[in-house]
């Protein structure tokens, strides 16, 4: 309901019918109420919205990491947006409304730095995942000082843990995934240069059950 403050010729505040009255810097104004949206999204738009939501749930827990590992491909966009764009196009399978992520096709890192050779992961006691690989320092721009990126994502909990620490020359890296004890996790390995300016395209190292 609107209120007339200065008689019939004065301004009013509130709502009268489809008109809203108010005052801004002492000046009375009136504007019409916005109409209700009648837009109904198409099946294609709903499918794209579902893909977006699905991939965002996957990537959000590692958003800080993606700002580093997708930096090379984040031209005029953030790292997570670059990762979102790639994974929507390449990692989503199925037909709407039954969509899922093929983790073997998903990337958590992308770039021109060589990845390691023969990467693997094993689950050990105490929730420790041990990643191993063959050192390929000197292959292209690969250096023994490049830092390993170990990632584990738990689909059931929609959470991720990751670590950047061991060097390429160490040929092994431990990731504490004890928060996912008893759960299955999807894993990846990648590398970044010490200055974080170059990344390798991640390799999917499979699904393991955390001890």
PALOMI-765530 format. One record per residue: residue number from 1; x, y, z of N, C-alpha, C in turn. Coordinates in nm, 3 decimals, decimal comma, padded with zeros to 5 digits, m for minus. Layout:
<nodes>
<node NUM <X Y Z> <X Y Z> <X Y Z>>
...
</nodes>
This chain:
<nodes>
<node 1 <00,085 m00,119 00,000> <00,000 00,000 00,000> <00,088 00,124 00,000>>
<node 2 <00,048 00,227 m00,080> <00,124 00,350 m00,085> <00,074 00,453 00,014>>
<node 3 <00,163 00,546 00,052> <00,127 00,653 00,146> <00,155 00,787 00,081>>
<node 4 <00,052 00,877 00,075> <00,070 01,011 00,019> <00,117 01,102 00,132>>
<node 5 <00,234 01,163 00,116> <00,294 01,241 00,225> <00,259 01,388 00,223>>
<node 6 <00,217 01,448 00,110> <00,194 01,593 00,102> <00,062 01,623 00,031>>
<node 7 <m00,038 01,548 00,064> <m00,167 01,573 00,004> <m00,180 01,510 m00,133>>
<node 8 <m00,291 01,540 m00,197> <m00,323 01,475 m00,323> <m00,226 01,508 m00,433>>
<node 9 <m00,159 01,624 m00,424> <m00,065 01,664 m00,528> <00,080 01,627 m00,494>>
<node 10 <00,100 01,568 m00,379> <00,235 01,534 m00,338> <00,278 01,397 m00,389>>
<node 11 <00,406 01,364 m00,364> <00,456 01,232 m00,402> <00,405 01,127 m00,305>>
<node 12 <00,429 01,004 m00,336> <00,387 00,897 m00,245> <00,499 00,794 m00,237>>
<node 13 <00,494 00,716 m00,132> <00,591 00,608 m00,115> <00,515 00,477 m00,100>>
<node 14 <00,575 00,373 m00,153> <00,511 00,243 m00,148> <00,460 00,200 m00,284>>
<node 15 <00,359 00,116 m00,285> <00,306 00,060 m00,408> <00,158 00,087 m00,421>>
<node 16 <00,119 00,134 m00,536> <m00,022 00,153 m00,569> <m00,047 00,084 m00,702>>
<node 17 <m00,120 m00,024 m00,700> <m00,142 m00,098 m00,823> <m00,012 m00,152 m00,877>>
<node 18 <00,022 m00,111 m00,999> <00,145 m00,155 m01,062> <00,253 m00,048 m01,058>>
<node 19 <00,231 00,058 m00,975> <00,325 00,170 m00,968> <00,392 00,173 m00,831>>
<node 20 <00,523 00,195 m00,833> <00,600 00,207 m00,710> <00,645 00,351 m00,696>>
<node 21 <00,620 00,412 m00,578> <00,662 00,548 m00,552> <00,771 00,552 m00,447>>
<node 22 <00,855 00,656 m00,453> <00,963 00,668 m00,356> <01,031 00,802 m00,368>>
<node 23 <01,141 00,816 m00,298> <01,216 00,941 m00,301> <01,363 00,911 m00,305>>
<node 24 <01,435 00,985 m00,388> <01,580 00,969 m00,399> <01,643 01,106 m00,397>>
<node 25 <01,725 01,134 m00,293> <01,789 01,265 m00,274> <01,686 01,378 m00,274>>
<node 26 <01,570 01,351 m00,210> <01,468 01,453 m00,197> <01,379 01,468 m00,319>>
<node 27 <01,402 01,389 m00,421> <01,323 01,398 m00,544> <01,226 01,281 m00,548>>
<node 28 <01,097 01,309 m00,557> <00,997 01,204 m00,564> <01,000 01,139 m00,701>>
<node 29 <00,978 01,011 m00,704> <00,976 00,941 m00,833> <00,870 00,832 m00,830>>
<node 30 <00,831 00,791 m00,949> <00,741 00,677 m00,965> <00,797 00,588 m01,075>>
<node 31 <00,783 00,457 m01,059> <00,822 00,363 m01,163> <00,728 00,244 m01,160>>
<node 32 <00,718 00,178 m01,272> <00,630 00,062 m01,279> <00,700 m00,060 m01,222>>
<node 33 <00,620 m00,152 m01,169> <00,677 m00,275 m01,119> <00,725 m00,361 m01,235>>
<node 34 <00,836 m00,433 m01,215> <00,883 m00,522 m01,322> <00,783 m00,633 m01,346>>
<node 35 <00,766 m00,667 m01,471> <00,674 m00,774 m01,506> <00,732 m00,910 m01,473>>
<node 36 <00,646 m01,007 m01,457> <00,691 m01,142 m01,429> <00,754 m01,203 m01,554>>
<node 37 <00,862 m01,279 m01,532> <00,929 m01,345 m01,645> <00,843 m01,459 m01,695>>
<node 38 <00,826 m01,463 m01,824> <00,746 m01,571 m01,884> <00,835 m01,666 m01,964>>
<node 39 <00,969 m01,646 m01,952> <01,063 m01,726 m02,029> <01,066 m01,869 m01,978>>
<node 40 <01,054 m01,963 m02,068> <01,064 m02,104 m02,035> <01,183 m02,161 m02,109>>
<node 41 <01,285 m02,210 m02,034> <01,405 m02,261 m02,102> <01,374 m02,383 m02,187>>
<node 42 <01,448 m02,394 m02,297> <01,431 m02,508 m02,387> <01,500 m02,630 m02,330>>
<node 43 <01,474 m02,746 m02,388> <01,538 m02,869 m02,345> <01,690 m02,857 m02,358>>
<node 44 <01,736 m02,794 m02,465> <01,880 m02,777 m02,486> <01,941 m02,689 m02,378>>
<node 45 <01,869 m02,583 m02,340> <01,919 m02,493 m02,236> <01,922 m02,563 m02,100>>
<node 46 <01,820 m02,642 m02,072> <01,817 m02,717 m01,947> <01,932 m02,817 m01,940>>
<node 47 <01,961 m02,881 m02,054> <02,071 m02,977 m02,059> <02,204 m02,908 m02,033>>
<node 48 <02,222 m02,790 m02,092> <02,347 m02,717 m02,072> <02,360 m02,670 m01,927>>
<node 49 <02,250 m02,627 m01,867> <02,252 m02,586 m01,727> <02,289 m02,705 m01,637>>
<node 50 <02,238 m02,823 m01,671> <02,268 m02,943 m01,593> <02,415 m02,981 m01,606>>
<node 51 <02,471 m02,969 m01,727> <02,614 m02,998 m01,747> <02,700 m02,901 m01,666>>
<node 52 <02,661 m02,776 m01,670> <02,735 m02,673 m01,596> <02,736 m02,704 m01,447>>
<node 53 <02,619 m02,735 m01,391> <02,608 m02,763 m01,248> <02,687 m02,889 m01,210>>
<node 54 <02,680 m02,991 m01,295> <02,749 m03,116 m01,268> <02,900 m03,095 m01,261>>
<node 55 <02,955 m03,026 m01,360> <03,100 m03,004 m01,364> <03,145 m02,907 m01,255>>
<node 56 <03,062 m02,807 m01,226> <03,099 m02,712 m01,121> <03,108 m02,781 m00,985>>
<node 57 <03,019 m02,875 m00,957> <03,027 m02,949 m00,831> <03,157 m03,027 m00,822>>
<node 58 <03,203 m03,077 m00,934> <03,329 m03,152 m00,940> <03,450 m03,061 m00,920>>
<node 59 <03,451 m02,946 m00,983> <03,568 m02,859 m00,983> <03,578 m02,765 m00,864>>
<node 60 <03,466 m02,726 m00,807> <03,467 m02,624 m00,702> <03,560 m02,657 m00,585>>
<node 61 <03,568 m02,783 m00,538> <03,656 m02,813 m00,425> <03,804 m02,794 m00,455>>
<node 62 <03,840 m02,784 m00,582> <03,981 m02,764 m00,617> <04,002 m02,634 m00,694>>
<node 63 <03,915 m02,537 m00,670> <03,919 m02,411 m00,745> <04,052 m02,338 m00,728>>
<node 64 <04,109 m02,340 m00,607> <04,237 m02,271 m00,586> <04,348 m02,336 m00,668>>
<node 65 <04,347 m02,468 m00,675> <04,446 m02,540 m00,754> <04,434 m02,507 m00,902>>
<node 66 <04,311 m02,501 m00,951> <04,288 m02,477 m01,094> <04,337 m02,340 m01,140>>
<node 67 <04,344 m02,245 m01,047> <04,396 m02,113 m01,084> <04,544 m02,123 m01,121>>
<node 68 <04,610 m02,227 m01,074> <04,750 m02,252 m01,109> <04,760 m02,347 m01,228>>
<node 69 <04,688 m02,458 m01,221> <04,707 m02,564 m01,319> <04,639 m02,540 m01,453>>
<node 70 <04,548 m02,443 m01,458> <04,487 m02,405 m01,586> <04,527 m02,264 m01,626>>
<node 71 <04,632 m02,212 m01,563> <04,674 m02,074 m01,589> <04,707 m02,051 m01,736>>
<node 72 <04,775 m02,147 m01,799> <04,818 m02,129 m01,938> <04,700 m02,118 m02,034>>
<node 73 <04,585 m02,176 m01,995> <04,469 m02,174 m02,084> <04,361 m02,081 m02,033>>
<node 74 <04,394 m01,999 m01,934> <04,296 m01,907 m01,880> <04,301 m01,770 m01,943>>
<node 75 <04,315 m01,763 m02,076> <04,321 m01,634 m02,145> <04,187 m01,564 m02,133>>
<node 76 <04,187 m01,447 m02,072> <04,068 m01,365 m02,049> <03,962 m01,439 m01,967>>
<node 77 <04,004 m01,537 m01,888> <03,912 m01,604 m01,796> <03,993 m01,662 m01,682>>
<node 78 <03,925 m01,692 m01,573> <03,993 m01,750 m01,459> <04,029 m01,896 m01,489>>
<node 79 <04,118 m01,951 m01,404> <04,157 m02,090 m01,422> <04,039 m02,184 m01,410>>
<node 80 <03,951 m02,159 m01,312> <03,838 m02,249 m01,294> <03,739 m02,240 m01,410>>
<node 81 <03,725 m02,122 m01,468> <03,637 m02,108 m01,584> <03,694 m02,180 m01,705>>
<node 82 <03,826 m02,177 m01,719> <03,891 m02,250 m01,827> <03,872 m02,400 m01,809>>
<node 83 <03,890 m02,446 m01,684> <03,869 m02,588 m01,654> <03,724 m02,627 m01,674>>
<node 84 <03,633 m02,540 m01,637> <03,490 m02,565 m01,654> <03,456 m02,582 m01,801>>
<node 85 <03,507 m02,492 m01,884> <03,481 m02,497 m02,027> <03,532 m02,628 m02,088>>
<node 86 <03,655 m02,666 m02,052> <03,712 m02,789 m02,107> <03,632 m02,911 m02,065>>
<node 87 <03,604 m02,923 m01,937> <03,541 m03,044 m01,887> <03,395 m03,057 m01,927>>
<node 88 <03,324 m02,945 m01,944> <03,187 m02,952 m01,995> <03,187 m03,011 m02,135>>
<node 89 <03,284 m02,970 m02,215> <03,290 m03,014 m02,354> <03,342 m03,157 m02,369>>
<node 90 <03,428 m03,201 m02,278> <03,500 m03,326 m02,300> <03,477 m03,437 m02,198>>
<node 91 <03,429 m03,404 m02,080> <03,422 m03,506 m01,975> <03,280 m03,548 m01,935>>
<node 92 <03,179 m03,479 m01,987> <03,040 m03,513 m01,951> <02,987 m03,616 m02,049>>
<node 93 <02,929 m03,722 m01,996> <02,871 m03,827 m02,079> <02,724 m03,846 m02,045>>
<node 94 <02,654 m03,916 m02,133> <02,513 m03,943 m02,111> <02,423 m03,846 m02,184>>
<node 95 <02,294 m03,866 m02,169> <02,193 m03,782 m02,231> <02,106 m03,722 m02,123>>
<node 96 <02,083 m03,593 m02,131> <02,001 m03,523 m02,031> <01,865 m03,590 m02,018>>
<node 97 <01,816 m03,615 m01,897> <01,868 m03,568 m01,768> <01,965 m03,664 m01,699>>
<node 98 <02,004 m03,771 m01,766> <02,097 m03,868 m01,705> <02,238 m03,838 m01,751>>
<node 99 <02,306 m03,753 m01,677> <02,441 m03,710 m01,712> <02,539 m03,753 m01,604>>
<node 100 <02,662 m03,776 m01,642> <02,767 m03,811 m01,545> <02,901 m03,764 m01,599>>
<node 101 <03,002 m03,766 m01,513> <03,137 m03,728 m01,552> <03,219 m03,854 m01,574>>
<node 102 <03,285 m03,862 m01,687> <03,381 m03,969 m01,712> <03,515 m03,918 m01,660>>
<node 103 <03,553 m03,963 m01,542> <03,672 m03,909 m01,477> <03,800 m03,939 m01,553>>
<node 104 <03,799 m04,045 m01,633> <03,916 m04,077 m01,713> <03,939 m03,972 m01,822>>
<node 105 <03,833 m03,900 m01,859> <03,843 m03,796 m01,961> <03,858 m03,656 m01,901>>
<node 106 <03,835 m03,645 m01,772> <03,841 m03,514 m01,706> <03,986 m03,470 m01,685>>
<node 107 <04,007 m03,340 m01,688> <04,139 m03,282 m01,660> <04,132 m03,194 m01,537>>
<node 108 <04,235 m03,203 m01,452> <04,248 m03,111 m01,339> <04,369 m03,021 m01,359>>
<node 109 <04,433 m03,036 m01,473> <04,549 m02,955 m01,508> <04,566 m02,962 m01,659>>
<node 110 <04,615 m02,853 m01,718> <04,632 m02,853 m01,863> <04,747 m02,761 m01,902>>
<node 111 <04,836 m02,810 m01,986> <04,948 m02,728 m02,029> <05,047 m02,806 m02,112>>
<node 112 <05,155 m02,740 m02,148> <05,254 m02,797 m02,240> <05,374 m02,860 m02,169>>
<node 113 <05,379 m02,850 m02,038> <05,489 m02,912 m01,964> <05,472 m03,065 m01,971>>
<node 114 <05,577 m03,140 m02,003> <05,562 m03,287 m02,009> <05,519 m03,345 m01,875>>
<node 115 <05,426 m03,440 m01,879> <05,389 m03,511 m01,757> <05,491 m03,623 m01,736>>
<node 116 <05,474 m03,701 m01,630> <05,568 m03,810 m01,600> <05,535 m03,933 m01,683>>
<node 117 <05,626 m04,026 m01,685> <05,605 m04,154 m01,752> <05,557 m04,258 m01,653>>
<node 118 <05,471 m04,348 m01,700> <05,422 m04,463 m01,622> <05,372 m04,425 m01,483>>
<node 119 <05,284 m04,326 m01,471> <05,234 m04,290 m01,338> <05,139 m04,396 m01,283>>
<node 120 <05,137 m04,409 m01,151> <05,048 m04,504 m01,085> <05,020 m04,454 m00,945>>
<node 121 <04,916 m04,510 m00,881> <04,883 m04,474 m00,744> <04,844 m04,600 m00,668>>
<node 122 <04,884 m04,605 m00,542> <04,845 m04,716 m00,454> <04,796 m04,659 m00,322>>
<node 123 <04,699 m04,731 m00,261> <04,644 m04,688 m00,132> <04,716 m04,761 m00,020>>
<node 124 <04,768 m04,684 00,076> <04,839 m04,742 00,189> <04,767 m04,720 00,320>>
<node 125 <04,829 m04,760 00,428> <04,770 m04,745 00,561> <04,754 m04,598 00,598>>
<node 126 <04,655 m04,571 00,682> <04,635 m04,436 00,732> <04,581 m04,339 00,631>>
<node 127 <04,522 m04,389 00,524> <04,463 m04,301 00,423> <04,565 m04,234 00,332>>
<node 128 <04,687 m04,286 00,328> <04,791 m04,228 00,243> <04,785 m04,289 00,103>>
<node 129 <04,777 m04,204 00,002> <04,785 m04,246 m00,137> <04,926 m04,215 m00,186>>
<node 130 <04,992 m04,316 m00,240> <05,128 m04,296 m00,290> <05,128 m04,298 m00,441>>
<node 131 <05,169 m04,186 m00,499> <05,181 m04,172 m00,644> <05,326 m04,200 m00,682>>
<node 132 <05,345 m04,272 m00,790> <05,481 m04,303 m00,837> <05,488 m04,282 m00,987>>
<node 133 <05,608 m04,263 m01,039> <05,627 m04,239 m01,181> <05,773 m04,260 m01,217>>
<node 134 <05,800 m04,264 m01,345> <05,937 m04,273 m01,395> <05,986 m04,133 m01,428>>
<node 135 <06,100 m04,098 m01,377> <06,155 m03,965 m01,401> <06,192 m03,947 m01,547>>
<node 136 <06,139 m03,842 m01,608> <06,171 m03,812 m01,747> <06,230 m03,671 m01,760>>
<node 137 <06,304 m03,630 m01,659> <06,370 m03,500 m01,663> <06,458 m03,490 m01,787>>
<node 138 <06,454 m03,375 m01,852> <06,531 m03,354 m01,973> <06,452 m03,382 m02,099>>
<node 139 <06,334 m03,439 m02,085> <06,247 m03,462 m02,201> <06,173 m03,332 m02,230>>
<node 140 <06,206 m03,269 m02,341> <06,148 m03,138 m02,369> <06,190 m03,038 m02,263>>
<node 141 <06,093 m02,972 m02,204> <06,124 m02,873 m02,100> <06,106 m02,931 m01,960>>
<node 142 <06,090 m03,063 m01,950> <06,074 m03,126 m01,819> <06,202 m03,111 m01,738>>
<node 143 <06,188 m03,075 m01,610> <06,303 m03,057 m01,522> <06,285 m03,142 m01,396>>
<node 144 <06,396 m03,184 m01,339> <06,390 m03,264 m01,217> <06,331 m03,185 m01,101>>
<node 145 <06,331 m03,050 m01,115> <06,279 m02,966 m01,006> <06,129 m02,934 m01,022>>
<node 146 <06,067 m02,979 m01,131> <05,923 m02,958 m01,146> <05,850 m03,023 m01,029>>
<node 147 <05,740 m02,963 m00,987> <05,668 m03,010 m00,870> <05,550 m03,098 m00,907>>
<node 148 <05,538 m03,212 m00,839> <05,428 m03,305 m00,865> <05,298 m03,252 m00,806>>
<node 149 <05,190 m03,268 m00,880> <05,056 m03,231 m00,835> <04,975 m03,360 m00,822>>
<node 150 <04,942 m03,397 m00,699> <04,865 m03,519 m00,673> <04,724 m03,479 m00,630>>
<node 151 <04,624 m03,539 m00,694> <04,484 m03,500 m00,669> <04,398 m03,623 m00,646>>
<node 152 <04,309 m03,614 m00,548> <04,210 m03,719 m00,524> <04,074 m03,652 m00,504>>
<node 153 <03,973 m03,701 m00,575> <03,838 m03,647 m00,565> <03,743 m03,759 m00,524>>
<node 154 <03,658 m03,732 m00,426> <03,562 m03,830 m00,377> <03,423 m03,794 m00,428>>
<node 155 <03,371 m03,866 m00,528> <03,239 m03,834 m00,582> <03,127 m03,843 m00,478>>
<node 156 <03,135 m03,938 m00,385> <03,028 m03,957 m00,287> <03,015 m03,835 m00,195>>
<node 157 <03,128 m03,772 m00,162> <03,128 m03,658 m00,072> <03,142 m03,525 m00,145>>
<node 158 <03,172 m03,533 m00,275> <03,191 m03,413 m00,359> <03,297 m03,320 m00,298>>
<node 159 <03,408 m03,382 m00,255> <03,519 m03,308 m00,199> <03,649 m03,358 m00,260>>
<node 160 <03,753 m03,278 m00,251> <03,883 m03,314 m00,308> <03,995 m03,279 m00,212>>
<node 161 <04,104 m03,353 m00,223> <04,229 m03,317 m00,156> <04,338 m03,318 m00,262>>
<node 162 <04,436 m03,233 m00,245> <04,546 m03,227 m00,341> <04,671 m03,174 m00,273>>
<node 163 <04,783 m03,197 m00,338> <04,910 m03,151 m00,281> <05,008 m03,121 m00,393>>
<node 164 <05,084 m03,015 m00,376> <05,194 m02,981 m00,465> <05,320 m02,980 m00,380>>
<node 165 <05,412 m03,073 m00,406> <05,527 m03,078 m00,317> <05,647 m03,152 m00,372>>
<node 166 <05,636 m03,282 m00,390> <05,751 m03,361 m00,434> <05,798 m03,316 m00,572>>
<node 167 <05,926 m03,333 m00,598> <05,981 m03,295 m00,728> <05,975 m03,412 m00,825>>
<node 168 <05,986 m03,381 m00,953> <05,983 m03,485 m01,056> <06,092 m03,590 m01,030>>
<node 169 <06,206 m03,543 m00,985> <06,318 m03,634 m00,961> <06,297 m03,727 m00,843>>
<node 170 <06,201 m03,697 m00,754> <06,175 m03,784 m00,639> <06,108 m03,915 m00,682>>
<node 171 <06,033 m03,909 m00,790> <05,962 m04,024 m00,847> <05,855 m04,084 m00,756>>
<node 172 <05,820 m04,013 m00,650> <05,711 m04,057 m00,563> <05,657 m03,937 m00,486>>
<node 173 <05,527 m03,944 m00,453> <05,463 m03,838 m00,375> <05,350 m03,898 m00,294>>
<node 174 <05,340 m03,859 m00,168> <05,233 m03,907 m00,081> <05,125 m03,800 m00,066>>
<node 175 <05,000 m03,845 m00,070> <04,886 m03,755 m00,052> <04,801 m03,809 00,063>>
<node 176 <04,779 m03,727 00,164> <04,698 m03,767 00,278> <04,550 m03,752 00,242>>
<node 177 <04,484 m03,866 00,222> <04,342 m03,867 00,187> <04,260 m03,933 00,297>>
<node 178 <04,308 m03,926 00,421> <04,242 m03,995 00,531> <04,099 m03,945 00,556>>
<node 179 <04,068 m03,824 00,513> <03,930 m03,773 00,528> <03,832 m03,855 00,446>>
<node 180 <03,884 m03,933 00,351> <03,798 m04,016 00,266> <03,809 m04,164 00,302>>
<node 181 <03,848 m04,195 00,425> <03,866 m04,334 00,465> <03,742 m04,418 00,433>>
<node 182 <03,765 m04,530 00,365> <03,657 m04,620 00,327> <03,585 m04,583 00,200>>
<node 183 <03,617 m04,468 00,143> <03,551 m04,419 00,023> <03,637 m04,444 m00,101>>
<node 184 <03,570 m04,452 m00,215> <03,642 m04,459 m00,343> <03,672 m04,318 m00,391>>
<node 185 <03,792 m04,300 m00,443> <03,832 m04,169 m00,495> <03,888 m04,184 m00,636>>
<node 186 <03,873 m04,078 m00,713> <03,932 m04,069 m00,847> <04,061 m03,990 m00,834>>
<node 187 <04,165 m04,032 m00,905> <04,297 m03,970 m00,883> <04,361 m03,924 m01,015>>
<node 188 <04,443 m03,820 m01,002> <04,517 m03,766 m01,115> <04,656 m03,722 m01,069>>
<node 189 <04,748 m03,717 m01,164> <04,880 m03,662 m01,137> <04,915 m03,561 m01,246>>
<node 190 <04,987 m03,458 m01,207> <05,034 m03,358 m01,301> <05,163 m03,297 m01,245>>
<node 191 <05,217 m03,201 m01,318> <05,337 m03,130 m01,272> <05,325 m02,983 m01,307>>
<node 192 <05,388 m02,900 m01,225> <05,400 m02,757 m01,253> <05,545 m02,717 m01,233>>
<node 193 <05,587 m02,614 m01,303> <05,721 m02,561 m01,280> <05,725 m02,493 m01,144>>
<node 194 <05,844 m02,474 m01,092> <05,856 m02,416 m00,958> <05,795 m02,278 m00,948>>
<node 195 <05,796 m02,202 m01,058> <05,736 m02,069 m01,053> <05,586 m02,072 m01,080>>
<node 196 <05,531 m02,192 m01,107> <05,388 m02,206 m01,128> <05,337 m02,154 m01,260>>
<node 197 <05,427 m02,117 m01,351> <05,383 m02,056 m01,477> <05,350 m02,158 m01,585>>
<node 198 <05,402 m02,279 m01,572> <05,374 m02,382 m01,671> <05,320 m02,506 m01,602>>
<node 199 <05,225 m02,571 m01,667> <05,164 m02,692 m01,612> <05,166 m02,803 m01,715>>
<node 200 <05,156 m02,926 m01,666> <05,140 m03,041 m01,754> <04,992 m03,075 m01,764>>
<node 201 <04,953 m03,139 m01,871> <04,816 m03,191 m01,881> <04,806 m03,314 m01,793>>
<node 202 <04,709 m03,313 m01,702> <04,699 m03,419 m01,603> <04,672 m03,556 m01,664>>
<node 203 <04,716 m03,659 m01,594> <04,691 m03,798 m01,633> <04,604 m03,862 m01,526>>
<node 204 <04,499 m03,927 m01,567> <04,410 m03,999 m01,475> <04,482 m04,125 m01,429>>
<node 205 <04,498 m04,142 m01,297> <04,568 m04,257 m01,243> <04,474 m04,360 m01,182>>
<node 206 <04,345 m04,343 m01,207> <04,251 m04,446 m01,170> <04,173 m04,422 m01,042>>
<node 207 <04,088 m04,519 m01,012> <04,003 m04,515 m00,894> <04,060 m04,611 m00,789>>
<node 208 <04,071 m04,562 m00,665> <04,120 m04,645 m00,556> <04,030 m04,625 m00,433>>
<node 209 <04,033 m04,721 m00,343> <03,959 m04,710 m00,217> <04,057 m04,671 m00,108>>
<node 210 <04,025 m04,563 m00,039> <04,113 m04,512 00,067> <04,102 m04,601 00,189>>
<node 211 <04,215 m04,638 00,244> <04,219 m04,727 00,362> <04,171 m04,655 00,488>>
</nodes>
